[in-house]
Amino acid sequence: MDHVLGLKCVLCGAEYGVDEVLYVCPRHGDEGILDVVYDYPRLRPRLTRESLAADPTPSIWRYLPLLPVDPSTLDRLRDGRLPTHPLFRVGWTPLYRARNLERKLDLAALYVKDDGRNPSASFKDRASAVGILKALELGREVIAAASTGNAASSLATLSASVGIRNVIFVPAAAPQAKIAQLLIYGAQVLAVQGTYDQAFELCLVAAREFDWYSRNTAYNPYLSEGKKTAALEICEQLNWQAPDRIFVGVGDGCIIGGLWKGLRDLLALGLIDRMPKLMGVQAEGSQAMVKAWREGIPPEEMTPQPAETIADSIAAGLPRDRVKAMRAVQETGGAYIAVSDDEILTAMKELARGAGVFAEPAGSAPYAGLVKARQQGLIGDDERVVVIATGNGLKDVASAMKATDEPYHIPPEIEAVREWVRGAAESAA
């Protein structure tokens, strides 16, 4: 990996070679999150607008020169031209122009990035794909992760396709649809009778004791590199005209931190000429980042907050990647916004009916945040906005049913249909 210079601590700035440390800065323990540092001058001629335009690869691997993986590891998994593993279909998800919602909000342009189209129906596939490649590079046989559901189901899905074992720690209260995904793919699931934060800590301890490779973002520095690929795709799909703002849900803060890293990479390579404002959206019942941002609390001084919301994927009492998540908003001139569970449920319905995108609560929260930001006058009429829907709505059908009406029950008779048609016409009048 001659394009990777090393790893840099986000807290103290200490730099290490990729062979010196595996996960975190030794000076700070588990809090010492590291960033991957690239040799941009070396990369510029390798990754250009022209080279990407000529590349038919419909996945994150089109950005392989800007990812910290050994290409030979990927090559070993290939079988000619066939996409043998779902691993090869991660990313390059559609970016839809949501004109109906655009008109409703009176915006110049609104796009929805539908990451529910990934193999496990979640944005988290981007991180898992890179994590699995790193585990294979190191010859590890087991990968462990803590998750409220999506990171776990992502890891289980992709691991099954390449034959690597995984152990998953989830809160026992995680949605059954997500746990079902884990089990059907053969993951070894440990349902922790506690919070996500407790599951995360237990996973770190167990991974160290049993020498499992840790897939946990905000701990393993390479996972954020997978998440940044969404930013690369958005800018390429917009013909390298960076949007004004990107709205994304925030729990642990790993996705928004990854997006920020991807945008910084693009700026350093000269592929975009300005930085979009990153808008972090949290649920009111789990708004640790919102509170710290509003009150000017440094991320290093944040304390655990309540974490109860219908949007389980963004429920985090003390966000693990809070340093990068805070800087992502502050250094791009963005903002943090809190939305209620009711606003999230409304957003689920509006995204589906206005853009044809069925997103789970955490994936709908960014649109709810956009609606609130527009109401509060935080966004100009002429702005171009991207909303990232991070997970498919089928992952939480119970919430989807809360967001809509019950079906109209009728007997198997045409008169019942006629009666319904008459009622519908009267209601519309």
For each residue, the residues with C-beta under 8 A, 3 or more apart:
1: 4 18 68 69 70
2: 39 42
3: 38 39 42 43 46 65 66
4: 1 18 36 37 38 39 68
5: 37 38 39
6: 15 16 17 18 37
7: 15 16 17 18 20 21 34 35 36 37 221
8: 13 14 15 16 34 35 37
9: 12 13 14 15 16 25 27 28 32 33 34 35
10: 32 33 34 35 323 324 327
11: 25 27 28 31 32 33 300 323
12: 9 25 27 28 32
13: 8 9
14: 8 9 25 27
15: 6 7 8 9 37
16: 6 7 8 9 20 21 25 34
17: 6 7 20
18: 1 4 6 7 68
19:
20: 7 16 17
21: 7 16 24 25 26 34
22:
23: 34 214 219 220 221
24: 21 28 29 30 31 32 33 34 219 221
25: 9 11 12 14 16 21 28 32 33 34
26: 21 29 32
27: 9 11 12 14 32
28: 9 11 12 24 25 31 32
29: 24 26 32
30: 24 204 219
31: 11 24 28
32: 9 10 11 12 24 25 26 27 28 29
33: 9 10 11 24 25 218 219 221 321 323 324
34: 7 8 9 10 16 21 23 24 25 221
35: 7 8 9 10 221 224 261 324
36: 4 7 68 221 222 224 225
37: 4 5 6 7 8 15
38: 3 4 5 43 66 265 268
39: 2 3 4 5 42 43
40: 43 44 265 268 269
41: 44
42: 2 3 39 46
43: 3 38 39 40 46 47 65 66 269
44: 40 41 47 48 269 270
45: 48
46: 3 42 43 51 65
47: 43 44 51 52 63 65 66 269 271
48: 44 45 51 52 271
49: 52 53 240 271
50: 53 54
51: 46 47 48 54 55
52: 47 48 49 55 62 236
53: 49 50
54: 50 51
55: 51 52 62
56:
57: 61 62 92
58: 62 89 92
59: 62 88 89 90 91 92
60: 63 67 90 91 92 126 129 130 226 229 233
61: 57 64 67 74 88 91
62: 52 55 57 58 59 92
63: 47 60 66 67 229 232
64: 61 67 69 71 74
65: 3 43 46 47
66: 3 38 43 47 63 232 265 269
67: 60 61 63 64 130 225 226 229
68: 1 4 18 36 130 134 222 225
69: 1 64 73 74 130 133 134 137 222
70: 1 73 74 133 137
71: 64 74 75
72: 75 76
73: 69 70 76 77 133 136 137
74: 61 64 69 70 71 77 78 133
75: 71 72 78
76: 72 73 136
77: 73 74 84 85 87 88 136 162
78: 74 75 84 88
79: 82 84
80:
81:
82: 79
83: 86 88 89
84: 77 78 79 88 161
85: 77 88 158 161 162
86: 83 89 90 119 120 125 157 158 161
87: 77 90 119 129 132 158 161 162
88: 59 61 77 78 83 84 85
89: 58 59 83 86 118 119
90: 59 60 86 87 118 119 125 126 128 129 158
91: 59 60 61 118 125 126 129 229 230 233
92: 57 58 59 60 62 233
93: 113 114 115 116 117 118 230 233
94: 113 114 117
95: 111 112 113 114 233 234 237 238 386
96: 111 112 113 114 355 356 357
97: 102 109 110 111
98: 101 102 110 111 112 354 355 357 387
99: 102 103 110
100: 103 104 354 355
101: 98 104 105 110 112 350 351 354 355 367
102: 97 98 99 105 107 108 109 110
103: 99 100 106
104: 100 101 354
105: 101 102 110 370 371 374
106: 103 374 381
107: 102 110 374 379 381 383 384 385
108: 102 381 382 383 384
109: 97 102 243 383 384 385
110: 97 98 99 101 102 105 107 370 384 385 386 387
111: 95 96 97 98 234 238 243 384 385 386 387
112: 95 96 98 101 351 355 357 367 386 387 388 389
113: 93 94 95 96 230 233 234 386 387 388 389
114: 93 94 95 96 117 357 359 389
115: 93 118 122 123 126 230 363 388 389 390 391
116: 93 121 122 357 358 359 360 363 389 390 391 392 393
117: 93 94 114 121 392
118: 89 90 91 93 115 121 122 123 124 125 126 154
119: 86 87 89 90 125 154 157 158
120: 86 124 125 128 150 153 154 156 157 158 181
121: 116 117 118 153 391 392 394 395
122: 115 116 118 125 150 151 153 154 390 391 392 395
123: 115 118 126 150 227 230 255 363 388 390 391
124: 118 120 127 128 147 150 151 153 154 155 390 391
125: 86 90 91 118 119 120 122 128 129 154 157 158
126: 60 90 91 115 118 123 129 130 226 227 229 230 258
127: 124 130 131 151 154 215 217 223 224 226 227 254 258
128: 90 120 124 125 131 132 151 154 155 157 158 159 215 226
129: 60 87 90 91 125 126 132 133 158 226
130: 60 67 68 69 126 127 133 134 222 223 225 226
131: 127 128 134 135 143 155 213 215 220 222 223 226
132: 87 128 129 135 136 143 155 158 159 162 164 215
133: 69 70 73 74 129 130 136 137
134: 68 69 130 131 137 138 213 220 222
135: 131 132 138 140 143 164 213 215
136: 73 76 77 132 133 139 140 162 164
137: 69 70 73 133 134
138: 134 135 213
139: 136
140: 135 136 143 164 211 212 213
141: 164 165
142: 164 165 166 167 210 212 213
143: 131 132 135 140 155 159 164 165 166 167 212 213 214 215
144: 166 167 168 169 203 206 207 210 212 213 214 215 216
145: 151 152 155 166 167 168 169 203 214 215 216
146: 151 152 168 169 170 196 199 200 202 203 204 216
147: 124 150 151 152 153 155 168 169 170 174 196 199
148: 151 170 171 174 178 196 251 312 313 315
149: 152 153 170 174 175 178 179 181 312 313 395
150: 120 122 123 124 147 153 154 178 313 362 390 391 395
151: 122 124 127 128 145 146 147 148 154 155 215 217
152: 145 146 147 149 155 156 168 170 178 182 187 189
153: 120 121 122 124 147 149 150 156 157 178 181 182 185 395
154: 118 119 120 122 124 125 127 128 150 151 157 158
155: 124 128 131 132 143 145 147 151 152 158 159 166 168 187 215
156: 120 152 153 159 160 166 168 181 182 185 186 187
157: 86 119 120 125 128 153 154 160 161 181 185
158: 85 86 87 90 119 120 125 128 129 132 154 155 161 162
159: 128 132 143 155 156 162 163 164 165 166 185 187
160: 156 157 163 185 186
161: 84 85 86 87 157 158
162: 77 85 87 132 136 158 159
163: 159 160
164: 132 135 136 140 141 142 143 159
165: 141 142 143 159 188
166: 142 143 144 145 155 156 159 187 188 215
167: 142 143 144 145 187 188 190 206 212
168: 144 145 146 147 152 155 156 182 187 188 189 190
169: 144 145 146 147 190 192 199 200 202 203 206
170: 146 147 148 149 152 174 178 179 182 189 190 191 192 199
171: 148 174 191 192 194 195 196 198 199
172: 191 192 193 194
173: 312
174: 147 148 149 170 171 178 179 191 312
175: 149 178 179 312 395 396 398
176: 179 180
177: 180 181 394 395 396 397
178: 148 149 150 152 153 170 174 175 181 182 395 396
179: 149 170 174 175 176 182 183 189 191
180: 176 177 183 184
181: 120 149 153 156 157 177 178 184 185 395
182: 152 153 156 168 170 178 179 185 187 189
183: 179 180 186 187 189
184: 180 181
185: 153 156 157 159 160 181 182
186: 156 160 183
187: 152 155 156 159 166 167 168 182 183
188: 165 166 167 168
189: 152 168 170 179 182 183
190: 167 168 169 170
191: 170 171 172 174 179
192: 169 170 171 172 198 199 202
193: 172
194: 171 172 198 199
195: 171 198 199 307 317
196: 146 147 148 171 199 200 307 315 316 317
197: 200 201 304 307 316 317 318
198: 171 192 194 195 201 202
199: 146 147 169 170 171 192 194 195 196 202 203
200: 146 169 196 197 203 204 216 320
201: 197 198 204 205
202: 146 169 192 198 199 205 206
203: 144 145 146 169 199 200 206 207 214 216
204: 30 146 200 201 207 208 214 216 219
205: 201 202 208 209
206: 144 167 169 202 203 209 210 212
207: 144 203 204 210 211 212 213 214 216
208: 204 205 211
209: 205 206
210: 142 144 206 207
211: 140 207 208
212: 140 142 143 144 167 206 207
213: 131 134 135 138 140 142 143 144 207
214: 23 143 144 145 203 204 207 219 220
215: 127 128 131 132 135 143 144 145 151 155 166 220 223
216: 144 145 146 200 203 204 207 219 220 223 320
217: 127 151 220 223 224 227 252 254 258 320 321
218: 33 252 253 254 257 319 320 321
219: 23 24 30 33 204 214 216 320
220: 23 131 134 214 215 216 217 223
221: 7 23 24 33 34 35 36 224 225
222: 36 68 69 130 131 134 225 226
223: 127 130 131 215 216 217 220 226 227 254
224: 35 36 127 217 221 227 228 254 257 258 261 321 324
225: 36 67 68 130 221 222 228 229 258 261
226: 60 67 126 127 128 129 130 131 222 223 229 258
227: 123 126 127 217 223 224 230 254 255 257 258 259 262
228: 224 225 231 232 258 259 261 262 263 265
229: 60 63 67 91 126 225 226 232 233 262
230: 91 93 113 115 123 126 227 233 234 255 258 259 262 388
231: 228 234 235 246 258 259 260 261 262 263 266
232: 63 66 228 229 235 236 262 265 266
233: 60 91 92 93 95 113 229 230 236 237
234: 95 111 113 230 231 237 238 243 246 386
235: 231 232 238 240 241 242 263 266 271 272
236: 52 232 233 239 240
237: 95 233 234
238: 95 111 234 235 241 242 243 384
239: 236
240: 49 235 236 271 272
241: 235 238 384
242: 235 238 263 266 272 273 274 275 276
243: 109 111 234 238 246 276 384 385 386
244: 276 277 380 383 384 385
245: 276 277 278 279 334 379 383 384 385 386
246: 231 234 243 259 276 277 278 279 385 386 387 388
247: 279 281 366 367 369 370 373 385 386 387 388
248: 255 256 259 278 279 280 281 366 388 390
249: 255 280 281 282 311 313 314 362 363 365 366 388 390
250: 253 255 256 280 281 282 289 314 319 325 336
251: 148 254 282 286 313 314 315 316 319 362
252: 217 218 316 319 320 321 325
253: 218 250 256 257 280 289 316 319 320 321 322 324 325 326 328
254: 127 217 218 223 224 227 251 257 258 320 321 325
255: 123 227 230 248 249 250 258 259 388 390
256: 248 250 253 259 260 278 280 324 325 328 329
257: 218 224 227 253 254 260 261 321 324 325 327 328
258: 126 127 217 224 225 226 227 228 230 231 254 255 261 262
259: 227 228 230 231 246 248 255 256 262 263 278 328
260: 231 256 257 263 264 278 324 327 328 331 332
261: 35 224 225 228 231 257 258 264 265 324
262: 227 228 229 230 231 232 258 259 265 266
263: 228 231 235 242 259 260 266 267 272 275 276 278 332
264: 260 261 267 268 275
265: 38 40 66 228 232 261 262 268 269
266: 231 232 235 242 262 263 269 271 272
267: 263 264 270 271 272 273 274 275
268: 38 40 264 265
269: 40 43 44 47 66 265 266
270: 44 267 273
271: 47 48 49 235 240 266 267
272: 235 240 242 263 266 267 275
273: 242 267 270
274: 242 267
275: 242 263 264 267 272 332
276: 242 243 244 245 246 263 332 386
277: 244 245 246 332 333 334 335
278: 245 246 248 256 259 260 263 328 329 332 334
279: 245 246 247 248 329 334 335 336 337 366 369 370 373
280: 248 249 250 253 256 289 290 293 325 328 329 334 335 336 337
281: 247 248 249 250 336 337 338 339 365 366 368 369
282: 249 250 251 286 287 288 289 290 314 336 337 338 339 365
283: 286 287 309 310 311 314 315 338 339 340 341 344 365
284: 287 309 338 339 340 341
285: 306 307 308 309 315 341
286: 251 282 283 305 306 307 308 309 311 314 315 316 317
287: 282 283 284 290 291 305 336 338
288: 282 291 292 302 304 305 307 316 317 318 319 322
289: 250 253 280 282 292 293 319 322 325 326 336
290: 280 282 287 293 294 336 337 338
291: 287 288 294 295 297 305
292: 288 289 295 296 297 298 299 302 322 326
293: 280 289 290 296 326 329 330 335 336
294: 290 291 336
295: 291 292
296: 292 293
297: 291 292 301 302
298: 292 301 302 326
299: 292 302 322 323 325 326
300: 11 323
301: 297 298
302: 288 292 297 298 299 318 319 322
303: 318
304: 197 288 317 318
305: 286 287 288 291 317 318
306: 285 286 317
307: 195 196 197 285 286 288 315 316 317
308: 285 286 315
309: 283 284 285 286 312 314 315 341 344 361
310: 283 341 344 345 361 399 402
311: 249 283 286 314 315 341 344 360 361 362 364 365
312: 148 149 173 174 175 309 315 361 362 396
313: 148 149 150 249 251 360 361 362 363 390 391
314: 249 250 251 282 283 286 309 311 362 365
315: 148 196 251 283 285 286 307 308 309 311 312
316: 196 197 251 252 253 286 288 307 319 320
317: 195 196 197 286 288 304 305 306 307
318: 197 288 302 303 304 305 322
319: 218 250 251 252 253 288 289 302 316 322 325
320: 200 216 217 218 219 252 253 254 316
321: 33 217 218 224 252 253 254 257 324 325
322: 253 288 289 292 299 302 318 319 325 326
323: 10 11 33 299 300 326 327
324: 10 33 35 224 253 256 257 260 261 321 327 328
325: 250 252 253 254 256 257 280 289 299 319 321 322 328 329
326: 253 289 292 293 298 299 322 323 329 330
327: 10 257 260 323 324 330 331
328: 253 256 257 259 260 278 280 324 325 331 332 334
329: 256 278 279 280 293 325 326 332 334 335 336
330: 293 326 327 334
331: 260 327 328
332: 260 263 275 276 277 278 328 329
333: 277
334: 245 277 278 279 280 328 329 330
335: 277 279 280 293 329 373 378
336: 250 279 280 281 282 287 289 290 293 294 329
337: 279 280 281 282 290 369 372 373
338: 281 282 283 284 287 290
339: 281 282 283 284 343 344 347 365 368 369 372
340: 283 284 343 344
341: 283 284 285 309 310 311 344 345 361
342: 345 346
343: 339 340 346 347 368 371 372
344: 283 309 310 311 339 340 341 347 348 361 364 365 368
345: 310 341 342 348 349 361 364 399 402 403
346: 342 343 349 350 368 403
347: 339 343 344 350 351 364 365 367 368 371
348: 344 345 351 352 358 359 360 361 364 393 399 400 403
349: 345 346 352 353 403 404
350: 101 346 347 353 354 367 371
351: 101 112 347 348 354 355 357 358 359 364 367 389
352: 348 349 355 356 357 358 359 393
353: 349 350
354: 98 100 101 104 350 351
355: 96 98 100 101 112 351 352
356: 96 352
357: 96 98 112 114 116 351 352 389
358: 116 348 351 352 392 393 394 400
359: 114 116 348 351 352 363 364 367 389 390 391 392 393
360: 116 311 313 348 363 364 390 391 392 393 394 395 396 399
361: 309 310 311 312 313 341 344 345 348 364 365 396 399
362: 150 249 251 311 312 313 314 365 390 391
363: 115 116 123 249 313 359 360 366 388 389 390 391 392 393
364: 311 344 345 347 348 351 359 360 361 367 368 389 393
365: 249 281 282 283 311 314 339 344 347 361 362 368 369
366: 247 248 249 279 281 363 369 370 387 388 389 390
367: 101 112 247 347 350 351 359 364 370 371 387 389
368: 281 339 343 344 346 347 364 365 371 372
369: 247 279 281 337 339 365 366 372 373
370: 105 110 247 279 366 367 373 374 379 385 387
371: 105 343 347 350 367 368 374 375
372: 337 339 343 368 369 375 376
373: 247 279 335 337 369 370 376 378 379
374: 105 106 107 370 371 377 378 379
375: 371 372
376: 372 373
377: 374
378: 335 373 374
379: 107 245 370 373 374 383 385
380: 244 383
381: 106 107 108
382: 108
383: 107 108 109 244 245 379 380
384: 107 108 109 110 111 238 241 243 244 245
385: 107 109 110 111 243 244 245 246 247 370 379
386: 95 110 111 112 113 234 243 245 246 247 276
387: 98 110 111 112 113 246 247 366 367 370
388: 112 113 115 123 230 246 247 248 249 255 363 366
389: 112 113 114 115 116 351 357 359 363 364 366 367
390: 115 116 122 123 124 150 248 249 255 313 359 360 362 363 366
391: 115 116 121 122 123 124 150 313 359 360 362 363 395
392: 116 117 121 122 358 359 360 363 395
393: 116 348 352 358 359 360 363 364 396 397 399 400
394: 121 177 358 360 397 400
395: 121 122 149 150 153 175 177 178 181 360 391 392
396: 175 177 178 312 360 361 393 399 400
397: 177 393 394 400 401
398: 175 401 402
399: 310 345 348 360 361 393 396 402 403
400: 348 358 393 394 396 397 403 404
401: 397 398 404
402: 310 345 398 399
403: 345 346 348 349 399 400
404: 349 400 401
405:
406:
407:
408: 420
409:
410: 413 416 417 420
411: 416
412: 416
413: 410 416 417
414: 417 418
415: 418 419
416: 410 411 412 413 419 420
417: 410 413 414 420 421
418: 414 415 421 422
419: 415 416 422 423
420: 408 410 416 417 423 424
421: 417 418 424 425
422: 418 419 425 426
423: 419 420 426 427
424: 420 421 427 428
425: 421 422 428 429
426: 422 423 429
427: 423 424
428: 424 425
429: 425 426
